[in-house]
Structures are given as structure tokens and as C-alpha cells.
Amino acid sequence: MSREEVLAWLNAREPAAPAALAARITALAREAPSALLRATLTDTMSALGRYALDRSLERGETGDDVALDLLAADAFVTYAFEAAAEESADVRRAVGELITQMAP
């Protein structure tokens, strides 16, 4: 997937995320390493969820910025399941991979 495809898909979500969260989701999707952009939206959203979670944990701080990163991680995981449904992907596989990816 291209970064532009990912951003377009995220921007098309309804209902839209609150403005601050939408901005953080977009920023994370823009700054994430290209290696996280996978062949499917399901896998890309899963990878972005892990990226957002890792980013929040690495910061070692508290506050609104970290809270937004955690909310973004949650949103990306939710989007992974939404994408799996749209792509007619094997949701069991997606769940298994997400659990494996999110494990420390």
C-alpha cells in the first residue's frame, strides 16, 4: 500500500474521529517508517497500531500527548478489524497476528 492510499482510507472513515485524535492518527501514519506499509490495509493498520503503542511506551511520560498516542493505537487496531471486514480477510488470523504483535 502506498502512504497516500492509507491516508485516503483513514480520511474516509465515518464517523470521523474527534479532531485532535484524527490529527494524531494522520501524523503517525505520515511519520511511520515505510516498512510498516504492508500489502493489505488489515496488516498496515495492525502495524501502525503497534507503532503507535511502541511510541507511547518509549516516551516514558504521561499527559495528553501520550494519551493521544494510546488512543491512536486503539484506533489503528479497530481500523485493522474494519479493514479485515472490508477485505474479506480471515479475522481469526488478524486477531492472532495482532495479539502476537502487541505482546511485549
N, C-alpha and C positions, 0 to 999 in steps of 0.2 A: 504494500500500500504506500502511496505517496503521502507526505505530510499534508498536502493540500486536500487530499481525499479524506483523511482523518479529520482535519479541521472542518471541512464542509459537513461531514456526518455529524460531528459534535454540535455544530451550529444549527442543525436541522432538528435537534431533539425537542420534543414537545411533551409536557410543558417545559419551558426553558428554566434553567437553574437560576436562582437569585443572582443578581448582577455580580457581587463580589466572588461568589463561587464560580460562576461562568468565566469570569476573568482569570481566576487561578487555574481552572481546567485548561483553558486556552493557552495560558502561559506555560504550563507544564507540558502540554502537547507540542508546543513550539520549541521548547528548550531540550526536550528529551533526546538522547542520542539516537541517531538514525537506525542503529541496530535494533531498537525497540519497535520499529515499524515492521510488522510481520506481514505474511501473505493474506491473512484474514483480519477482519475487524475484531472478531472474538479474541484472537491471540494478541492483537495490538492493544486492545483495551485492557486485557489482563496484564500485559507487560507494563503499560502506563500506570495501572493500579499499583503494581509492585514498586515502580519508580517513585510514585508519589509517597507511598508508605516509607520507603527507604529514606527519601529526602527528609521527611518529617522526623524520623528517628535519628538521623545523623546530626540534625541541628542541635539536639540536646537542650532545647529550651522550651518554654511554654508561651502561650499567648495567642493572639488572633492569627498570626501568620502560620503557626504550626497547626492550629485548629483548621484553617482553610486547607492546608495540605492533607490533613487526615480526612476531611470531608471530600476532597478531590479524589483521594484514594478510594473511598467508599463509592463515589460516583462512577469512577472508571470500572470498578468491579461490577456495579449494577449495569453499566453500559455493556460490559462483556457478555452478560446474560441476555440483554436486549439484542445485541448483535448476533449472538448464537441463535436466537429465535428467528431473526431476520434471515440468517444464512442457512437455516435448517441444519445447524451443526449438532453434533452429539453433545447434549447438555451435560450428560454424566462425565464425559471426557473433559469438558470445560471446567466442571466443578473440581474434578480430580487434579487437573493441572493447576487451577487457582490455589487449591489447598497446598499443593506441593510448592508452588512459587512463594506463597505467603509464609511458609514455615521458616523459622529463623535458621 
